């Protein structure tokens, strides 16, 4: 079969690899009909995530048709059309029983995050996201072995196109959890750092819930323009504003700051020269710029919600400021399975239209070029969907969706 494989920073290739087979009684074999490049895939592409090996199959946003099921699988059967959550959860452990699927303590045989060097259970395994998170082959491929076939695969109705439901695999529930964690609703104010796919869908979810005032911070002008047109956000371009938080505060009621902030940037935020040097010397693992901005922009007693990926130590976290303001922080990987029925209902009712952020639909064979477009913010790229089995574009550009 064909699959997108990792060969080093900035080097991904579509190779012919062995087709997967069932390994456990509760596995399923999925024929992929659509997959996507996630913003967090770019951390891998840039060589920022450890324990990625040459030949690893990437991708954790995918869906398709069930081809084969193990003897213990009862939830789905061959021919079912399903979306696969990027989080692999057992459904039985302590955390899964509390709907904390991303904290599943049985599926990840890797190390997960290093938490003060304590021997605590790792979080859940993730598809296509390094051997830190289980080393499970990802979904940017013709076929995928999906473990825990009674817990993850989510059946979707045939009247909805792949593009409408594909993002149930990750970025839509990630945005939804970020907004729920922010505890905003009718009449609230919110700032979103990052105009990537998760930031954009966070704005869509927040607007659906009645959030009145939404600021969005980024340096990508075309994405900010789209967010303003589609979701009515107030754009703040930090290419021209060196202190977005100050600008946000000045435009809130009483200059108190927003009720909540969503940090949809994570550890690769453009930070200070000091942070750049410390990161290059591997003395810290993440830039704290977006977090410092979040602390500055939110009002006293507000919430900072963090769906952006962080790792390791952070310089200049300003914990004293957070304490003084009495802030609440909520963060972590997404408990995807918890939200799928509710989000599907919103899509079917037309309240959410996640496919609206898609700009490019390309063949899997064009995946290396797709990564270049997405990583380099070329051709006004917001989101790319890859289609296995489709003929590659001879121009190497892909089909733009406008």
Secondary structure as UniProt FT lines:
FT   STRAND          2..6
FT   TURN            9..10
FT   STRAND          12..16
FT   TURN            25..26
FT   STRAND          28..36
FT   TURN            39..40
FT   HELIX           41..45
FT   TURN            46..47
FT   TURN            54..55
FT   STRAND          61..69
FT   TURN            71..72
FT   TURN            78..79
FT   STRAND          81..84
FT   STRAND          87..88
FT   HELIX           94..97
FT   TURN            98..99
FT   HELIX           101..103
FT   TURN            116..117
FT   STRAND          125..127
FT   HELIX           131..133
FT   STRAND          143..146
FT   TURN            149..151
FT   STRAND          154..155
FT   TURN            158..159
FT   HELIX           162..165
FT   HELIX           166..169
FT   HELIX           171..182
FT   TURN            186..187
FT   STRAND          189..193
FT   HELIX           197..208
FT   TURN            209..210
FT   STRAND          213..218
FT   HELIX           221..231
FT   STRAND          234..237
FT   TURN            238..240
FT   HELIX           244..250
FT   HELIX           253..255
FT   STRAND          258..263
FT   TURN            267..268
FT   HELIX           273..280
FT   TURN            281..282
FT   HELIX           289..297
FT   STRAND          298..306
FT   TURN            315..316
FT   HELIX           319..325
FT   STRAND          328..331
FT   HELIX           336..348
FT   TURN            349..350
FT   HELIX           354..357
FT   STRAND          360..363
FT   HELIX           364..366
FT   HELIX           367..376
FT   TURN            379..380
FT   STRAND          384..387
FT   TURN            388..389
FT   TURN            394..395
FT   STRAND          399..400
//
